[in-house]
Amino acid sequence: GYVPPRTEDLTGSNIVTDPVPTTDSGPLLAPEDIERARTRITGLLDGLGTAILGQDELLEQVTICLLARGHLLLEGLPGLGKTELVKALSALLGLEFRRVQFTPDLLPSDITGAPILQDAESGRKLQFQPGPIFANLMLADEINRATPKTQAALLEAMQERRVTVLGESHPLPSPFFVLATQNPIELEGTYPLPEAQIDRFTFKVLVDGVDSETLAEIITTRQHGQTPELDVVCSAEELSELFEMVDRVHLPRAVAGYIARLVGATHPADPGSPEPVQQFVRYGASPRAAIALASTSRAAALLAGKPNVGFDEVRTVAASVLGHRLILDYSARLEGWTTGQVVDVLIESVAEMANELPEDLAG
């Protein structure tokens, strides 16, 4: 029979037990399920590592976001391999891939598609011509170089997985991911993404440069900067099974409570918010952030070979989920505070358990 796992197996504490034997998506993962998932994920990470050198932490974050079926925003200076990373991911998964170069003159219909007048047996009529967004994986390259009106064309697609044109809705392929690259907003010719658009990205990951040793390897082995040919390592059916496994990773109530308190503490009015949040944060994270934390924590647990989510997995993804969703007050810039620093304070100050043990029992 099923024995409820002690919370110490999941979070390092033996305060409570979690009596839930299954997830909403089915039975808990068996060891053979986890091993099969890790084999596929390792193959994907190895393939990405072959294409993108010296960025192991970045590749793990990208993989976690993918397994959680989220959208990803990559920010970094030009030439750091952001576009190559997305192309490599598409090749390794065998997904239909489209790239859109965002420019100031790009129109929403250039992305979603538009009705075109065509001849038919009954006469000429308007027929919808799908745009490049109708793919499994869409690369929105330099998304913040397009106008806000064009950026907003992605809102419905990223949330509802469909596109509505002239009152008619068109479903997008499944799976559907938006992977966008963004230049730092300080660069000339960029438009800040609106808050509603930013909130729909599950992760925002900063892409930094590599060290001199990795750079030497790149210029030695990658003539003209070309990446090697990549074979498919995970079919559409295998990827679908990975998604199902992520949904079956168990999220204990104690960890769910920690996620809720962490997101709540991003709001200045919350009684549990630390002083830097009260001083520098104007608007905190939305409920969508809590959902994203839960789903990506499940993916991080599967990546680590665990059938349950622990506090460590939440901390692993917190910066990528929360950082871009916090809107800081102008005083934060004057004091030199960034959203990353605020998230670090949140992780340090928000307790894992809502009620600590009494001192006479804690020892």
Buried (B, 14 or more C-beta within 10 A) or exposed (E): EEEEBBBEBBBEBEBBBBEBEEBEEEEBBEEEBBEBBBEBBEBBBEBBBBBBBBBEEBBBBBBBBBBBBBBBBBBBEEEBBBBBBBBBBBBBBBBBBBBBEBBEEBEBBBBBBBBEEEEEEEEEEEEBEBBBBBBBBBBBBBBBBBBEEBBBBBBBBBEEBEBEBEEEEBEBBEBBBBBBBBBEEEEEEBBEBEEEBBBBBBBBBBBEBBEEEEEEEBEEEBEEEEBEEBEBBBEBEBBEBBBEBBBBBBBBEBBBBBBBBBBBBBBBEBEBBBEBBEBBBEBBBBEBBBBBBBBBBBBBBBBBEBBBBBBBBBBBBBBBBBBBBBBBBEEBEEEEBBBEBBBBBBBEBBEBBEEEEEEEEEE
